[in-house]
Amino acid sequence: MIRIRKLAALDIALHGPTFIISEFALGVIGLFGLGVLSLMRSGTLMGWYLILIGVNYIPLLIYALLIRTKSNASKEVTYEFEDIRVRSRPYAIWQLLILVPLCIVLLSIYQELRKRSDKSVV
């Protein structure tokens, strides 16, 4: 299964922290704002869809802020990807999960809860 934190780390390793943090922040603010505007103007399902896609960017933004540097990002993904650019292609497909409302949010919550339960068992 895809790890959402590694997805954010991979983006930072490939594109740099400034660009990715800006992209994720714009995703949260911009899509949420467009969704609210759409709801106010026409009350369509598209407004709700945009809001929920904006919410998907929240965990990605949090992880990007926690990772913050390209060297930290590389450390997170180097174990899995010796040559990040070649082996990261399958992860690019997983990025399409952003388009599924609340998918990234639910996956990240599940993964964090699982990580905490694994630590408490040890």
C-alpha positions as CSV (number, residue, x, y, z in Angstrom):
1,M,0.0,0.0,0.0
2,I,1.1,3.5,-0.7
3,R,2.4,5.5,2.3
4,I,1.1,9.1,2.1
5,R,4.2,10.5,4.0
6,K,6.5,8.8,1.5
7,L,4.4,10.3,-1.4
8,A,5.0,13.8,0.1
9,A,8.7,13.0,0.6
10,L,9.1,11.8,-2.9
11,D,7.5,15.0,-4.3
12,I,9.9,17.1,-2.2
13,A,12.9,14.9,-3.2
14,L,12.0,15.4,-6.9
15,H,10.8,19.0,-7.0
16,G,12.1,20.7,-3.9
17,P,10.4,21.8,-0.7
18,T,9.5,25.3,-1.7
19,F,7.6,24.2,-4.8
20,I,5.9,21.3,-3.1
21,I,4.9,23.2,0.0
22,S,3.5,26.0,-2.1
23,E,1.7,23.5,-4.3
24,F,0.1,21.7,-1.4
25,A,-0.9,25.0,0.3
26,L,-2.4,26.2,-2.9
27,G,-4.3,22.9,-3.2
28,V,-5.8,23.4,0.3
29,I,-6.6,27.0,0.0
30,G,-7.4,27.3,-3.7
31,L,-9.5,24.2,-4.1
32,F,-11.4,24.8,-0.9
33,G,-12.0,28.4,-1.9
34,L,-13.2,27.4,-5.4
35,G,-15.5,24.8,-3.8
36,V,-17.0,27.4,-1.5
37,L,-17.4,29.9,-4.3
38,S,-19.1,27.2,-6.5
39,L,-21.5,26.3,-3.7
40,M,-22.4,29.9,-3.1
41,R,-23.0,30.6,-6.8
42,S,-24.8,27.4,-7.9
43,G,-24.9,24.9,-5.0
44,T,-23.6,22.1,-7.2
45,L,-21.9,18.8,-6.4
46,M,-18.8,20.2,-8.1
47,G,-18.4,22.6,-5.2
48,W,-18.5,19.8,-2.7
49,Y,-16.1,17.8,-4.9
50,L,-13.6,20.7,-5.0
51,I,-13.8,21.2,-1.2
52,L,-13.2,17.5,-0.5
53,I,-10.2,17.4,-3.0
54,G,-8.8,20.5,-1.1
55,V,-9.2,18.5,2.1
56,N,-7.1,15.8,0.6
57,Y,-4.2,18.2,0.4
58,I,-4.2,18.8,4.2
59,P,-2.2,15.7,5.2
60,L,0.2,16.1,2.3
61,L,0.8,19.7,3.4
62,I,1.4,18.6,7.0
63,Y,3.8,15.9,6.0
64,A,5.6,18.3,3.7
65,L,6.0,20.8,6.5
66,L,7.3,18.1,8.8
67,I,9.8,16.8,6.3
68,R,10.7,20.3,5.1
69,T,14.1,19.8,3.5
70,K,15.2,17.9,0.4
71,S,17.8,16.0,2.4
72,N,15.2,14.7,4.9
73,A,12.9,13.8,2.0
74,S,15.7,11.9,0.3
75,K,16.4,10.0,3.5
76,E,12.7,9.0,3.7
77,V,12.6,7.6,0.2
78,T,16.2,6.4,-0.4
79,Y,15.7,3.1,1.3
80,E,13.0,2.2,-1.3
81,F,14.3,4.1,-4.3
82,E,18.1,3.9,-4.9
83,D,17.6,5.9,-8.1
84,I,14.6,8.1,-7.2
85,R,13.8,9.3,-10.7
86,V,13.7,5.8,-12.2
87,R,11.9,3.9,-9.5
88,S,9.4,6.6,-8.5
89,R,7.2,6.2,-11.6
90,P,4.8,3.8,-9.9
91,Y,4.2,6.4,-7.2
92,A,3.2,9.0,-9.8
93,I,0.2,6.8,-10.6
94,W,-0.7,6.7,-6.9
95,Q,-0.9,10.5,-6.9
96,L,-4.2,10.2,-8.8
97,L,-5.7,9.2,-5.4
98,I,-5.8,13.0,-4.7
99,L,-8.7,13.1,-7.1
100,V,-10.7,10.7,-5.0
101,P,-12.5,12.7,-2.3
102,L,-11.2,12.1,1.2
103,C,-9.0,9.2,0.1
104,I,-5.7,10.7,1.1
105,V,-7.2,11.9,4.4
106,L,-8.6,8.5,5.3
107,L,-5.4,6.7,4.2
108,S,-3.1,9.0,6.2
109,I,-5.3,8.7,9.4
110,Y,-5.3,4.9,9.0
111,Q,-1.5,4.8,8.5
112,E,-0.9,7.1,11.5
113,L,-3.2,5.1,13.8
114,R,-1.5,1.8,12.6
115,K,1.9,3.3,13.2
116,R,1.0,4.3,16.8
117,S,-0.6,0.9,17.5
118,D,2.6,-0.9,16.2
119,K,4.7,1.2,18.5
120,S,2.6,0.5,21.5
121,V,2.8,-3.3,20.9
122,V,6.6,-3.3,20.8
